[in-house]
Amino acid sequence: MAQSIVVIGAGPGLGNAVARKFGREAYEVALVSRSQEKLDGYKKEFEELGIPVSIYAADVTDVPSFDKVIDQIQSDLGDPDVVVYNVGITSVDEKPLTAEDVARHFAADVIGAYETIQKFATDGLGAKNGSIILTGGMLAESPYPGYVALGMDKAALRNLALEKHQELADKGIYVGTVMVCGTIGSNDHFDPDNIAESFWKLNQDRDTFEVKYE
């Protein structure tokens, strides 16, 4: 049976680049995004590449609905081998940044990641020595004015990855994070396909909870 990867936060940037990398390594792919219309387009693109793909529309900030989609993925595909959480609100802060804005950012950037781990960290994933990888960012260590919400969230996400890396190791589940230390797509080095190689390598090596793509 082919190995499989679920990418939560599919999109034309890093999400789909990670999915393509694993797909080219003979993984079956499941893509999760909010927009059914965009997912339909992604499905066509992956099928043209010869990569088996399934698509699921979900809003990670609606936890009960998100849970149902995860249940459907597990029902359709069984326990995956790899789960990547690539959701994040990366835009500059609202002006003024309100408590409601902070909560909305946190729901997408961190609570969705937490729920992803809670739902996918099953005995079945452990039996496969499966992995859950989160997309981190340099703001976790180097906050920057205008990105208060994202900085707090990336710091929390990094903390979550480290804690779960330790907690779930005995269960056979690897949890890690790729810290992207630059703007995705800003130049050739930060091309999504190049960054995707770090996700592949981290999943293969699993010798640390975090790798920095600088």
C-alpha positions in Angstrom: 0.0 0.0 0.0 1.3 3.4 -0.9 2.3 5.9 1.8 0.1 9.0 2.1 0.4 12.6 3.1 -2.3 15.1 4.2 -1.5 18.7 3.6 -3.7 21.1 5.6 -3.4 24.5 4.1 -3.1 23.6 0.4 -2.3 26.4 -1.9 -0.2 27.6 -4.9 2.7 28.4 -2.6 4.3 26.1 0.0 1.4 23.8 0.7 1.2 22.4 -2.8 5.0 22.4 -3.2 5.3 20.1 -0.2 2.5 17.9 -1.6 4.2 17.7 -5.0 7.5 16.7 -3.4 6.0 13.9 -1.5 3.8 12.9 -4.4 6.8 12.6 -6.6 8.3 10.3 -4.0 5.2 8.0 -4.5 3.0 9.3 -1.7 -0.7 9.6 -2.2 -1.8 13.1 -1.5 -4.8 14.6 0.3 -5.2 18.4 0.1 -7.2 20.4 2.6 -8.2 24.0 2.0 -11.1 26.4 2.6 -12.1 26.8 -1.1 -13.7 24.0 -2.9 -13.3 25.8 -6.2 -9.5 26.2 -5.7 -9.3 22.6 -4.6 -10.9 21.5 -7.8 -8.2 23.3 -9.7 -5.4 21.8 -7.6 -6.9 18.3 -8.1 -6.6 18.8 -11.9 -3.0 20.0 -11.6 -1.9 17.0 -9.5 -3.7 14.5 -11.7 -1.8 15.9 -14.7 1.4 15.2 -12.8 0.3 11.6 -12.3 0.0 12.1 -8.5 -3.0 10.4 -6.8 -4.9 13.1 -5.0 -8.0 13.6 -2.8 -9.4 17.0 -1.9 -11.3 18.1 1.2 -12.8 21.6 1.9 -12.5 22.7 5.5 -12.2 25.9 7.6 -9.7 25.1 10.4 -11.2 27.8 12.6 -14.5 26.0 12.7 -13.4 23.2 15.0 -16.5 20.9 14.9 -16.6 21.2 11.1 -12.9 20.6 10.8 -13.1 17.6 13.0 -15.7 16.1 10.7 -13.5 16.6 7.7 -10.6 14.9 9.5 -12.9 12.0 10.4 -13.8 11.7 6.7 -10.2 11.7 5.6 -9.4 8.9 8.1 -12.5 7.0 6.9 -11.5 7.4 3.3 -7.8 6.9 3.5 -7.0 5.4 6.9 -4.2 6.8 9.0 -1.8 8.8 6.8 2.0 8.5 7.1 2.6 12.3 7.2 0.4 15.3 8.1 1.6 18.8 7.3 -0.1 21.8 8.9 0.6 24.8 6.7 -2.2 27.2 7.7 -1.3 30.8 8.7 -2.5 34.3 8.5 0.8 35.9 7.3 -0.5 39.4 6.4 0.5 42.6 8.3 -1.5 43.3 11.5 -4.8 45.1 11.2 -4.8 48.7 12.3 -5.6 48.9 15.1 -5.0 45.3 16.0 -7.9 44.4 18.3 -8.3 41.5 20.7 -10.8 40.0 18.3 -8.2 40.1 15.5 -5.6 38.4 17.8 -8.1 35.7 18.6 -9.0 35.2 14.9 -5.3 34.9 14.0 -4.7 32.5 16.9 -7.6 30.3 15.8 -6.1 29.7 12.4 -2.4 29.7 13.2 -2.3 27.7 16.4 -5.7 26.2 17.5 -6.1 24.5 14.1 -2.6 23.0 14.5 -3.4 21.8 18.0 -6.6 20.2 16.8 -4.8 18.6 13.8 -2.3 16.9 16.2 -5.1 15.9 18.6 -7.1 14.2 15.8 -4.3 12.7 13.8 -2.1 11.4 16.7 -3.8 8.0 16.8 -2.5 4.6 17.6 -2.6 3.9 13.9 -0.3 6.8 13.1 2.0 5.6 15.8 2.0 2.1 14.4 3.2 3.6 11.1 5.9 5.7 12.8 4.0 8.6 11.3 4.8 12.3 11.5 3.1 15.6 11.9 5.1 18.6 10.6 4.1 22.3 11.3 5.1 25.2 9.1 6.9 27.7 11.4 8.5 31.1 10.9 11.4 33.2 12.0 9.0 35.6 13.9 8.9 32.9 16.6 12.4 34.0 17.6 12.7 37.4 16.0 9.5 39.5 16.5 9.0 42.4 14.1 6.8 45.5 14.4 3.6 45.2 12.4 3.4 41.4 12.8 2.5 41.2 16.5 -0.2 38.5 16.0 1.8 36.4 13.6 4.9 36.6 15.9 3.0 35.5 19.0 1.4 32.7 17.0 4.6 31.4 15.5 6.2 31.4 19.0 3.2 29.4 20.3 3.4 27.0 17.3 7.1 26.4 17.9 6.4 25.7 21.6 3.5 23.3 20.6 5.8 21.4 18.2 8.5 21.0 20.9 6.1 19.8 23.5 4.3 17.4 21.2 7.7 16.2 19.9 8.5 15.0 23.4 5.1 13.8 24.4 4.3 11.7 21.4 7.7 10.1 20.8 6.9 7.1 23.0 3.8 6.6 20.9 5.9 6.3 17.8 4.8 9.6 16.4 7.3 12.3 15.2 6.3 15.9 15.5 8.5 18.6 14.0 8.5 22.0 12.5 10.2 23.7 9.6 11.0 27.3 10.5 11.0 29.4 7.3 13.4 32.3 7.9 12.3 34.5 5.0 9.5 35.4 2.7 8.2 32.5 0.7 8.5 33.2 -3.0 10.6 36.4 -2.6 13.6 34.9 -4.5 14.9 31.7 -6.0 16.3 30.5 -2.6 12.9 30.9 -1.0 11.0 29.3 -3.9 8.4 27.0 -2.4 9.8 23.9 -4.2 13.2 24.5 -2.6 11.6 24.9 0.9 9.6 21.8 0.4 12.9 19.8 0.3 13.4 20.7 3.9 10.0 19.1 4.8 11.1 16.0 3.0 14.5 15.9 4.7 13.1 16.5 8.2 10.6 13.7 7.7 13.3 11.4 6.6 15.9 12.2 9.2 13.8 13.0 12.3 16.9 13.7 14.3 15.6 17.1 15.7 12.3 18.7 16.3 13.1 21.7 14.1 15.0 22.6 11.0 15.6 26.3 9.9 15.3 27.1 6.3 17.5 30.2 6.0 
